[in-house]
Amino acid sequence: MSLGRATDHPEGATLLGTVLADPGDFPLLNDAFSIDPVAIDVPAGADVADPVVVLHVVSGAEGVAVFPRTVVRVGAGATVGVIELVVDADSGLLVDAPTDLLSSAGAPPERLVVPVTELRIEDGASLSYVSIQSLGGSTWQLAHQASVIGSDASLSSYAVALGGGYARLRTDSALVGEAGASTLRAAFIGREDQMLDFRTLQDHRAPRTTSDLLFMGAVADTSHSVYSGLIRVRRGAVKSDAMQTNHNLVLDEGAHADSVPNLDIEENDVKCSHGSTVGPVDEDQRYYLESRGVEPERAEQLIVSGFFDSIADQVPLPGARQLVGRALAERSGVTRG
């Protein structure tokens, strides 16, 4: 259902802004300029068999700014899957997208996209959420995804970043109910002079909560990626278990990846770990393939494809798994100049 400016829907005032309680500058711009937010409100106890698909198509003249807003509330004990896509009408990055949406005639115009997604998972509920960003090389994205997870509830979130000249995704996950759990995954591939920026917060506010984060990406040509993550365990969140992992492949000398994992622990009886890797393609793997007659360029493509296989298999919705796998394979298999 559409909320219009949240004025025509009786729950509008309670849906918008309830998860993103402390927004920064760009979410506040979304508050001001989002014309037609989309709300997905799943009743308590419902079991939605097929995923709900939300498609944002970015189009318009040079200099256009758009502000997509999506709110998902999963009632107590309910189960649902949501797939959200942000697609540039002038980009051909998304595999199997309708050809009329992906016309690439001429240079893509410069645009600004500021998406905000709020996810509220009530007690005992389960949400599988997949977001796919496929924007043109001249489009800038400043995205914010925020979630609140109740007692014995679970969120499985998966983000894919394929395009954008500068593409930022901030992911905040607040575990506010006892034994709540979040699984956060992301896959990204940077090419040409792209800048991909990921910022995450795993916020443990209740006892026996669990979070597991794995972000994996590759950068080629002169692209640059930055990952900055924080695990925060607040006082009283005893027996929390948090993991944070970031792996990066650097495929060219001109490419660069930064990884900055952090911990902020206010309790003693907890289990937390974080780690990151940044490096080129493994030379032993390359030698193994080349010694068996595989051309060097093809060998690198196979290694990169294998790097993404494990993360692609973790897409929580089967209907999106094949799409994500093919998009990553196509993106990583493009011959570099």
N, C-alpha and C positions, 0 to 999 in steps of 0.2 A: 504494500500500500504506500501511497505517497502522502507525505505530511504537508505538502505545499509550504508554507513557512511555519509549520507546526501550529497553525491557527485553526485549521478545520478538523483536526483529529483530537478527540477528547483526551488521549494520552500524550499528545504532542509535547506538552510542557514537561512531562515526567520522563520522556524518552531522550530528548536532545540534551546533551550536556551533563547527563548524570554519571557517565563514566569518566569523561575528560573533565575532571573537576577543577584542575589547575592549568588551563591552557596557556601556551605561549603566544607569541605574536602572530604566527601564521594560522594556528587554529582559531584565533580570535578574528582574523580576516575571513576565515571560512564561516564563522558564526555570522559575520556581517553580510557576506555576499552570496552564501549558498541559497539559491532560489528555490530549489525543489528537492529537499532531502528525501531519502528512501528509508523506510522503516520496515524491518522484518521482525514481527512479534509472534513468537511461537508459544501457544498456550501450554500451561503446565500439563505434564504427562503425555504430550503429543510425541509421536514417533514419525518423523517426516522421512519417507523412504528415499525420495529423489532430492538432490541438492537444489537449492535456490540459486539462480544465476543472475548477477547484476552486472550489466555492461555499461560502462561510461565511454562514449566515443567523443574524443576531443577534436573539435574542428573550428573553423573560423579564420578570420584574417590575421595578418601579422600583428603581434602584440596583444592578442586576446588572453585574458586570464579567466580560468574556470575553477570552480570550487565544489567538487563532488562531496556529498555527505551521505554516509550510510550508517544506520543504527540497527544493531541486531540485539534483541533480547530473547533469551531462551528461558522459558518458564521452568519452574522446579520439576525435576524428573524428566524433562523433555530431551529429545535428541534430534539434531538437524545438521545438515551440511550446507555451506554457503560458498559459492565461487564468485569472486569479484574481479572484474577485468577493467583496466584503464588503458584504452587503446587510442593512439593517435590516428586520425583518419588518413594522414599522409605517410604513415609508416607501414612497411611491409614485414615487420619483425614477427608478427604472431602467426604461427603455423595454423593452416586451415581456416583462417579468418575469411569472411566474405570478401570477394575481390572488390566489390563496390565500396567497401570501407577502407581499402588499402591502396588506393590510387597513389602512385608515387611520381606523378608527372611534375617536373620542375623541382626546385629546391624547397625543402619543407620550411614553412614559416616558423618564426620564433613565437612560442607560447609559454604561459605559466600555468601549471596545474597544482592545486593545493587540496589534495584529498584528505578527508578526515573520516575514520571509521571507528565507531564505538561498539564494543562487544560486551554484553552483560550476560553472564552464565549463572543462573540462580542455583540454589542448593540441589545437588543430585543430578544436574543437567549435564549435557555433553554437546559441544559444538566442534565441528570440523570446518576450518576456514582456510580457503586458498585464495591468495591475491596474486594477480599476474599483471605486471606493468610492461607495456609494449609501446613505448613512445618514440617519436622521431628524434634525430640527433640534435635538433635545434630547440627542443622542448625542455624546459626546466620543471622538475617535480619537487615539491616539498610536502611529503606525506606524513601523516601521523595516525598510528593505529594504537588504540588504548583498549585494554580489557580489564574486567573485574570478574573474579572467579569465586564462587561461593563454596560452601561446605560440601565435600564429597563430589564436587563438580569438576569437569575437565575441559580444557581447551587444547585442541591440536591445530596449530597455525602454521601455514606454509606460505612464504613469499617468494616470488620469482621476479627478478629485475633483469630486463633484456635491453632496454633502450634509455633514451633521455641524454641530453648533453650534460646536465647535472641532475642527478636523481638521489634525493635523500628520503630515507624511510626511518622514522623513529617509531619504535615498538615498545610500549609500556604494558607490562602484565602485572596486575596487582592480585595477589592471592589473599583474599580477605576472610575466607572461611576455612575452618579446620579440615585438613586432609584434601584440600583443593590441589589440583595438578594442572600444569601447563607444559606443553611440548611445543617448542618454537623452532622452526626450520626456515632456512632461506638459501636460495641458490642464485648466483649472479655471474654474468660474463661481461666484462668491459672490453670495448674495442675502440680503435681510433683515439680520439682525445676525450673520451667519456670520463666523468667523475661520478663514482657511486659511493654514497655515504650512508652508513648504517649505524644507528644508535639504539641501544636496547637497555631496558630496565626490567629486571626480575625482582619484584618487590614482595617479599614474604612478610605478611602481617599477622598470620595466624599459625598455631601449632601444626606440626606434621604435614606441612605443605611441601609440594615437590615441583621443581621446575627443571627442564632439560632443554638447553639451547645448543643448536648446531647450525652455524652459518658457513657455507662453503662457496668459494668463488675463484674466478680466474681473470687476470687482466693481461691484455695484449696491446701491441702497438705502443701508443703513448698514454694509454688510459691509466686511471688511478682509482684505487678503492681505499676506503677508510672504515674500519669497524671499531666502535667504542661501546663497550658494554659494562653494565654495573649489576652485580648481585647485591641486593640489600636485604639483610635479615634483621627485622626490628625486634626490640625487646619484647619478650613473651612468645615469639615464634619458635618455640623449642622444637627439637627434633625435625627441623626443616632440612630438606635435602635439595641442593641446587648444583647444577652443572652448567658450565659455559665453555663452548669450544668454537674456535674460528680457524678454518684452514684456507690458505690462499696459494694459488699457483701464479707465478710471474712468468709469462711466456716470452717476453721481449725485454731487451735491455732498457728500452725507453719507458716501459711500464713500471708501476710502483704500487705496493700495497702496504698499508699501515694497520696494525692491530693493537688495540689497547683494552685488554680485559681488566676489570677492577672488582674488588670485594669491599663491602661495608657491613661488618658483622657486629651486632650488638648483643648476641646471645652466645652461650658456651656450648650447649648440647645440640650442635648442628653438624651437618656434613656439607661442605661446599668445596668445589674445585673449579678451576678455570685454566685454560690453556689456549695457545694459538701457534700456528705455523705459517711462515711466509718463505717461499722458496721456488726455484725453477723446477722444471720437469726432472724427475729422478733419472740420473745418467745411467744407472744400472738397468732400469727398465728400457730406456732408449737403446742401449747397447744390445740387450736381449732381443728386441724386435729387429733391429738393423742386422744383427748377425744371422737372422733367419730370412733375410732377403727383403725386409720391409723398407720402403723408401723413407728417408729421414722425415720428410714432411708428414707422410702418412703415419709414421710411428708416433710422432707427437700428437697427431689428432686422436689416435687410438688411446694414448695415455690420458689425454684430457677427457675423452669420452668415458674412460673407466673411472676417472676421478669423480665424475658427476653421476655415475650409475648408482652408487650407494645412496646419495642424497635424493636422486630422482625417484627411487623406489619408495621413499618415505612420504610421498604425497598422500595425505590422509583420505582423499576421495578417489576411488577407482576411476570415476569418470573423467577426472582431471589428470590422472597419472600419466596416461599415454600422451596427452597434449603437452604436458610439461617436459616429459622425456624427449619428445621429438623437437620441441623448441630449443632445449638446451643442446641437443645433438647438432641441430642445424646451425645454431649460433657458434658453437665451438668448432664446427667443421669448415667454416668459411676460410678460404685461402687468403692468407695475409700477403700484402704487397711488400 
